[in-house]
Amino acid sequence: MNSEEIFATLAAFSQTMAAETIAGQSPWPALQALAQRIVGAKLFTILKTDLDAGVSRRLYTNMPDAYPVSGTKPLTVTPWFEQVIARKQMFVMNTNEEIAQHFFDHELIISLGCGSCVNMPVAVRGRILGTVNMLNEEHYFTEERVALVEHLRIPAMVAFLAHEGEADEGSSF
C-alpha cells in the first residue's frame, strides 16, 4: 500500500468517526475496516485492559462464534504482559510454535488458520487502554506489514476514546 492509499484510507476512517451517522454504532467496525485495508487480518479483536481489576475484556471480535464478546480473563505477568502492557510495545509472532508458546488457546487460533499475530497496545497519556489484536496465516506479519500497523495507532486511540466517551455518557456512540 502506497502513501496516497494510506492517507485516503485514514481520511475515510476520520470521516466515519466524525460523522453524526455513527450514532448508535460502535467505533470498532470502522477500526477493523481500516486495519483490514491497511494490513489485513483473518481474526481481529479488541481487548480492554483494566489494571485495577487485573483483567482484560473482549470488546469486539470479527469471529464471535470462536471469540465471543463476553466475560473477562485475568491479566498475569508473562513476557507478553511485560512487553505489551508494561512497556507498551507491539508483540509480533509469526509461527504456530510462537503462538503455542504464548497463548493458552493456541489450538483454536491455529484451527482458524492463524499462525501469526500482532498485538498493538493502545495507550493515552501513559495509561494503557487495551490492545488491538490482528491474526493471520503463518509468516504474514513481515517487517513491512508491521510497519504498516503503526498507521493504526492514532485511529485506535480515537476508537478507544470514543468507546470510553460512550460509556461515560451512558449512551451509544
Phi and psi in degrees as GROMACS dihedral restraints (atoms count N, CA, C in turn):
[ dihedral_restraints ]
;  ai    aj    ak    al  type     phi  dphi    fc
    3     4     5     6     1   -88.3    20    10
    4     5     6     7     1   171.8    20    10
    6     7     8     9     1   -59.0    20    10
    7     8     9    10     1   -41.6    20    10
    9    10    11    12     1   -62.4    20    10
   10    11    12    13     1   -41.5    20    10
   12    13    14    15     1   -66.4    20    10
   13    14    15    16     1   -38.7    20    10
   15    16    17    18     1   -63.8    20    10
   16    17    18    19     1   -47.4    20    10
   18    19    20    21     1   -62.3    20    10
   19    20    21    22     1   -39.8    20    10
   21    22    23    24     1   -65.1    20    10
   22    23    24    25     1   -40.7    20    10
   24    25    26    27     1   -66.5    20    10
   25    26    27    28     1   -42.0    20    10
   27    28    29    30     1   -65.4    20    10
   28    29    30    31     1   -37.9    20    10
   30    31    32    33     1   -64.7    20    10
   31    32    33    34     1   -39.4    20    10
   33    34    35    36     1   -64.5    20    10
   34    35    36    37     1   -41.4    20    10
   36    37    38    39     1   -61.2    20    10
   37    38    39    40     1   -45.3    20    10
   39    40    41    42     1   -59.6    20    10
   40    41    42    43     1   -43.9    20    10
   42    43    44    45     1   -64.4    20    10
   43    44    45    46     1   -40.3    20    10
   45    46    47    48     1   -62.2    20    10
   46    47    48    49     1   -45.7    20    10
   48    49    50    51     1   -69.4    20    10
   49    50    51    52     1   -29.5    20    10
   51    52    53    54     1   -85.8    20    10
   52    53    54    55     1   -19.6    20    10
   54    55    56    57     1   -69.0    20    10
   55    56    57    58     1   141.2    20    10
   57    58    59    60     1   -66.5    20    10
   58    59    60    61     1   -23.6    20    10
   60    61    62    63     1   -69.4    20    10
   61    62    63    64     1    -8.1    20    10
   63    64    65    66     1   -76.7    20    10
   64    65    66    67     1   -10.6    20    10
   66    67    68    69     1   -50.1    20    10
   67    68    69    70     1   135.2    20    10
   69    70    71    72     1    84.1    20    10
   70    71    72    73     1    -0.4    20    10
   72    73    74    75     1  -119.3    20    10
   73    74    75    76     1   147.9    20    10
   75    76    77    78     1   -72.7    20    10
   76    77    78    79     1   151.1    20    10
   78    79    80    81     1   -76.1    20    10
   79    80    81    82     1   -12.1    20    10
   81    82    83    84     1   -66.7    20    10
   82    83    84    85     1   -40.8    20    10
   84    85    86    87     1   -60.5    20    10
   85    86    87    88     1   -35.4    20    10
   87    88    89    90     1   -66.4    20    10
   88    89    90    91     1   -40.1    20    10
   90    91    92    93     1   -67.7    20    10
   91    92    93    94     1   -39.8    20    10
   93    94    95    96     1   -62.4    20    10
   94    95    96    97     1   -44.2    20    10
   96    97    98    99     1   -60.0    20    10
   97    98    99   100     1   -41.1    20    10
   99   100   101   102     1   -63.3    20    10
  100   101   102   103     1   -48.0    20    10
  102   103   104   105     1   -61.4    20    10
  103   104   105   106     1   -41.1    20    10
  105   106   107   108     1   -62.2    20    10
  106   107   108   109     1   -41.8    20    10
  108   109   110   111     1   -69.7    20    10
  109   110   111   112     1   -39.8    20    10
  111   112   113   114     1   -81.8    20    10
  112   113   114   115     1   -44.3    20    10
  114   115   116   117     1  -126.9    20    10
  115   116   117   118     1   -31.3    20    10
  117   118   119   120     1    88.2    20    10
  118   119   120   121     1   141.2    20    10
  120   121   122   123     1  -160.5    20    10
  121   122   123   124     1   131.4    20    10
  123   124   125   126     1   -72.5    20    10
  124   125   126   127     1   -45.3    20    10
  126   127   128   129     1  -116.7    20    10
  127   128   129   130     1   128.7    20    10
  129   130   131   132     1  -131.2    20    10
  130   131   132   133     1   121.0    20    10
  132   133   134   135     1  -133.8    20    10
  133   134   135   136     1   156.9    20    10
  135   136   137   138     1  -121.2    20    10
  136   137   138   139     1   127.0    20    10
  138   139   140   141     1  -116.9    20    10
  139   140   141   142     1   132.3    20    10
  141   142   143   144     1   -93.3    20    10
  142   143   144   145     1   134.2    20    10
  144   145   146   147     1  -101.2    20    10
  145   146   147   148     1   127.2    20    10
  147   148   149   150     1  -120.6    20    10
  148   149   150   151     1    91.9    20    10
  150   151   152   153     1   -65.8    20    10
  151   152   153   154     1   -35.7    20    10
  153   154   155   156     1   -60.7    20    10
  154   155   156   157     1   -42.0    20    10
  156   157   158   159     1   -86.7    20    10
  157   158   159   160     1   -13.0    20    10
  159   160   161   162     1    70.9    20    10
  160   161   162   163     1    32.6    20    10
  162   163   164   165     1  -137.8    20    10
  163   164   165   166     1   163.2    20    10
  165   166   167   168     1  -123.3    20    10
  166   167   168   169     1   150.7    20    10
  168   169   170   171     1  -130.6    20    10
  169   170   171   172     1   133.2    20    10
  171   172   173   174     1   -76.3    20    10
  172   173   174   175     1   120.8    20    10
  174   175   176   177     1   -95.6    20    10
  175   176   177   178     1   -25.9    20    10
  177   178   179   180     1  -156.4    20    10
  178   179   180   181     1   147.5    20    10
  180   181   182   183     1  -153.9    20    10
  181   182   183   184     1   146.2    20    10
  183   184   185   186     1   -90.9    20    10
  184   185   186   187     1    -1.1    20    10
  186   187   188   189     1  -129.9    20    10
  187   188   189   190     1    72.0    20    10
  189   190   191   192     1   -65.0    20    10
  190   191   192   193     1   -23.1    20    10
  192   193   194   195     1   -68.7    20    10
  193   194   195   196     1   -40.2    20    10
  195   196   197   198     1   -85.3    20    10
  196   197   198   199     1   -37.5    20    10
  198   199   200   201     1  -131.6    20    10
  199   200   201   202     1    80.6    20    10
  201   202   203   204     1   -68.5    20    10
  202   203   204   205     1   155.8    20    10
  204   205   206   207     1   -88.1    20    10
  205   206   207   208     1    94.4    20    10
  207   208   209   210     1  -171.6    20    10
  208   209   210   211     1   154.7    20    10
  210   211   212   213     1    66.9    20    10
  211   212   213   214     1  -175.1    20    10
  213   214   215   216     1  -132.8    20    10
  214   215   216   217     1   163.9    20    10
  216   217   218   219     1  -132.4    20    10
  217   218   219   220     1   143.3    20    10
  219   220   221   222     1   -68.3    20    10
  220   221   222   223     1   145.3    20    10
  222   223   224   225     1   -88.5    20    10
  223   224   225   226     1   124.0    20    10
  225   226   227   228     1  -120.2    20    10
  226   227   228   229     1   148.8    20    10
  228   229   230   231     1   -78.1    20    10
  229   230   231   232     1   108.1    20    10
  231   232   233   234     1  -131.0    20    10
  232   233   234   235     1   172.3    20    10
  234   235   236   237     1   -56.2    20    10
  235   236   237   238     1   -37.3    20    10
  237   238   239   240     1   -60.5    20    10
  238   239   240   241     1   -49.5    20    10
  240   241   242   243     1   -58.4    20    10
  241   242   243   244     1   -47.1    20    10
  243   244   245   246     1   -58.2    20    10
  244   245   246   247     1   -43.0    20    10
  246   247   248   249     1   -76.4    20    10
  247   248   249   250     1   -49.4    20    10
  249   250   251   252     1   -81.7    20    10
  250   251   252   253     1   -49.5    20    10
  252   253   254   255     1   -85.4    20    10
  253   254   255   256     1   -50.4    20    10
  255   256   257   258     1   -72.3    20    10
  256   257   258   259     1   -48.2    20    10
  258   259   260   261     1   -95.3    20    10
  259   260   261   262     1    -7.7    20    10
  261   262   263   264     1    57.7    20    10
  262   263   264   265     1    45.0    20    10
  264   265   266   267     1  -116.4    20    10
  265   266   267   268     1   148.8    20    10
  267   268   269   270     1   -62.4    20    10
  268   269   270   271     1   148.3    20    10
  270   271   272   273     1  -118.0    20    10
  271   272   273   274     1   123.6    20    10
  273   274   275   276     1  -124.4    20    10
  274   275   276   277     1   131.5    20    10
  276   277   278   279     1  -132.3    20    10
  277   278   279   280     1   143.9    20    10
  279   280   281   282     1  -128.4    20    10
  280   281   282   283     1     8.7    20    10
  282   283   284   285     1  -136.9    20    10
  283   284   285   286     1   158.3    20    10
  285   286   287   288     1   -58.5    20    10
  286   287   288   289     1   -37.9    20    10
  288   289   290   291     1   -62.7    20    10
  289   290   291   292     1   -43.5    20    10
  291   292   293   294     1   -64.5    20    10
  292   293   294   295     1   -42.5    20    10
  294   295   296   297     1   -57.8    20    10
  295   296   297   298     1   -45.9    20    10
  297   298   299   300     1   -63.4    20    10
  298   299   300   301     1   -33.5    20    10
  300   301   302   303     1   -68.7    20    10
  301   302   303   304     1   -30.9    20    10
  303   304   305   306     1  -110.9    20    10
  304   305   306   307     1   -19.7    20    10
  306   307   308   309     1  -122.3    20    10
  307   308   309   310     1   125.4    20    10
  309   310   311   312     1   -62.6    20    10
  310   311   312   313     1   -27.6    20    10
  312   313   314   315     1   -96.9    20    10
  313   314   315   316     1    29.5    20    10
  315   316   317   318     1   -58.3    20    10
  316   317   318   319     1   -33.2    20    10
  318   319   320   321     1   -64.3    20    10
  319   320   321   322     1   -42.0    20    10
  321   322   323   324     1   -64.9    20    10
  322   323   324   325     1   -46.3    20    10
  324   325   326   327     1   -55.9    20    10
  325   326   327   328     1   -49.9    20    10
  327   328   329   330     1   -66.5    20    10
  328   329   330   331     1   -35.6    20    10
  330   331   332   333     1   -65.0    20    10
  331   332   333   334     1   -22.1    20    10
  333   334   335   336     1   -86.0    20    10
  334   335   336   337     1     4.2    20    10
  336   337   338   339     1    82.9    20    10
  337   338   339   340     1    20.1    20    10
  339   340   341   342     1  -109.5    20    10
  340   341   342   343     1   118.5    20    10
  342   343   344   345     1  -125.9    20    10
  343   344   345   346     1    11.0    20    10
  345   346   347   348     1  -148.1    20    10
  346   347   348   349     1   156.0    20    10
  348   349   350   351     1  -155.9    20    10
  349   350   351   352     1   158.9    20    10
  351   352   353   354     1  -128.2    20    10
  352   353   354   355     1   126.9    20    10
  354   355   356   357     1  -111.1    20    10
  355   356   357   358     1   114.1    20    10
  357   358   359   360     1  -105.9    20    10
  358   359   360   361     1   116.1    20    10
  360   361   362   363     1   -71.4    20    10
  361   362   363   364     1   147.7    20    10
  363   364   365   366     1  -120.4    20    10
  364   365   366   367     1   118.0    20    10
  366   367   368   369     1  -131.9    20    10
  367   368   369   370     1   145.7    20    10
  369   370   371   372     1  -133.5    20    10
  370   371   372   373     1   127.9    20    10
  372   373   374   375     1    53.0    20    10
  373   374   375   376     1    39.7    20    10
  375   376   377   378     1    82.5    20    10
  376   377   378   379     1    -6.0    20    10
  378   379   380   381     1   -98.6    20    10
  379   380   381   382     1   124.0    20    10
  381   382   383   384     1   -74.4    20    10
  382   383   384   385     1   126.7    20    10
  384   385   386   387     1   -97.4    20    10
  385   386   387   388     1   -35.0    20    10
  387   388   389   390     1   167.0    20    10
  388   389   390   391     1  -160.5    20    10
  390   391   392   393     1  -135.3    20    10
  391   392   393   394     1   148.7    20    10
  393   394   395   396     1  -104.5    20    10
  394   395   396   397     1   125.7    20    10
  396   397   398   399     1  -120.4    20    10
  397   398   399   400     1   121.3    20    10
  399   400   401   402     1  -122.6    20    10
  400   401   402   403     1   127.0    20    10
  402   403   404   405     1  -125.1    20    10
  403   404   405   406     1   147.7    20    10
  405   406   407   408     1  -153.8    20    10
  406   407   408   409     1  -171.8    20    10
  408   409   410   411     1   -61.7    20    10
  409   410   411   412     1   163.7    20    10
  411   412   413   414     1   -53.9    20    10
  412   413   414   415     1   143.3    20    10
  414   415   416   417     1    64.5    20    10
  415   416   417   418     1    18.1    20    10
  417   418   419   420     1   -73.9    20    10
  418   419   420   421     1   -39.7    20    10
  420   421   422   423     1   -87.6    20    10
  421   422   423   424     1    76.7    20    10
  423   424   425   426     1   -68.8    20    10
  424   425   426   427     1   170.4    20    10
  426   427   428   429     1   -56.3    20    10
  427   428   429   430     1   -39.7    20    10
  429   430   431   432     1   -64.0    20    10
  430   431   432   433     1   -43.5    20    10
  432   433   434   435     1   -69.7    20    10
  433   434   435   436     1   -37.7    20    10
  435   436   437   438     1   -63.6    20    10
  436   437   438   439     1   -38.6    20    10
  438   439   440   441     1   -62.0    20    10
  439   440   441   442     1   -36.7    20    10
  441   442   443   444     1   -67.1    20    10
  442   443   444   445     1   -31.6    20    10
  444   445   446   447     1   -58.4    20    10
  445   446   447   448     1   -32.7    20    10
  447   448   449   450     1   -55.7    20    10
  448   449   450   451     1   -28.5    20    10
  450   451   452   453     1   -67.5    20    10
  451   452   453   454     1   -11.8    20    10
  453   454   455   456     1   -92.2    20    10
  454   455   456   457     1    -8.2    20    10
  456   457   458   459     1   -59.7    20    10
  457   458   459   460     1   -55.1    20    10
  459   460   461   462     1   -67.1    20    10
  460   461   462   463     1   -44.9    20    10
  462   463   464   465     1   -57.3    20    10
  463   464   465   466     1   -36.6    20    10
  465   466   467   468     1   -65.7    20    10
  466   467   468   469     1   -39.5    20    10
  468   469   470   471     1   -60.5    20    10
  469   470   471   472     1   -45.1    20    10
  471   472   473   474     1   -59.4    20    10
  472   473   474   475     1   -46.0    20    10
  474   475   476   477     1   -63.6    20    10
  475   476   477   478     1   -43.8    20    10
  477   478   479   480     1   -63.9    20    10
  478   479   480   481     1   -42.8    20    10
  480   481   482   483     1   -66.7    20    10
  481   482   483   484     1   -36.9    20    10
  483   484   485   486     1   -63.7    20    10
  484   485   486   487     1   -41.7    20    10
  486   487   488   489     1   -63.8    20    10
  487   488   489   490     1   -43.0    20    10
  489   490   491   492     1   -64.1    20    10
  490   491   492   493     1   -39.4    20    10
  492   493   494   495     1   -62.8    20    10
  493   494   495   496     1   -37.6    20    10
  495   496   497   498     1   -61.7    20    10
  496   497   498   499     1   -44.0    20    10
  498   499   500   501     1   -69.1    20    10
  499   500   501   502     1   -38.5    20    10
  501   502   503   504     1   -65.7    20    10
  502   503   504   505     1   -36.9    20    10
  504   505   506   507     1   -81.7    20    10
  505   506   507   508     1   -13.0    20    10
  507   508   509   510     1    70.3    20    10
  508   509   510   511     1    20.1    20    10
  510   511   512   513     1  -135.6    20    10
  511   512   513   514     1   168.5    20    10
  513   514   515   516     1   -74.5    20    10
  514   515   516   517     1   150.7    20    10
